[in-house]
Amino acid sequence: MSLSPHHHHQLHLIEAGLLRSDPQLAARLGVFGRLCAGQAMPAWEQVSCRHDRIRQAAALIAETISVAAVAIFLLLRAVLALVAAVVSGGRARPPAQRRERARPQPGSGRPAGPGGRG
């Protein structure tokens, strides 16, 4: 891991402060650092670099856009299906249903509806 000179200086100041405040802890951390020097850092402890974060953000944005596009497509299909059902609803009735709903003819023997003659 490469550090800028400013960050390197800050780490040196932290190390010097730790040596002054708790020499035993500083010695233990030094031994731990030497023992673990050849090992790779676990993936869950690593901080992703800026390039990785940008790639992850772009992938998330692309996924969000595709989900939104699918949702809009499904909504439009539902609206078109509803419009088609409403438009064809008046034409799809069989002729027998239209005759039953027709107003009865005078003298046909059927009682007239409310307010009608009969």
C-alpha positions, 0 to 999 in steps of 0.5 A, a space after each residue: 500500500 503506497 501512502 502520500 508523504 503527508 499520510 506517512 508523516 501522520 502515521 509516524 506521529 501516531 507511532 511516536 505518540 503510542 511509543 510515549 504513552 504505552 511502550 508495551 502495547 507498541 512492542 506487541 503491535 510491532 511483533 504482530 506486524 512482523 508476524 503478519 507481514 507476509 499474509 494478505 489482508 482478508 477481503 472483508 477488511 480491505 477498503 475498496 479503491 475509488 475505481 472499484 467504488 465507481 464501478 460498483 456505483 455504475 453497476 447499481 445505476 444500470 441495474 436500477 435503470 433496467 428494473 425501472 424500464 421493466 416496471 414501466 413496460 409492465 405498467 404500459 402493458 397493463 394499461 393497454 390491456 385495460 384499454 383493450 378490454 374497455 373498448 372491446 367490452 361494448 362489442 363483445 356481448 352476444 346478441 341474446 344479451 342485447 335482446 334481453 336488456 331491450 325495453 319490452 314492447 307494449 302489449 308483450 305481456 311483460 310488466 313495464 319497469 318502474 314508472 312505465 305503463 303496464 
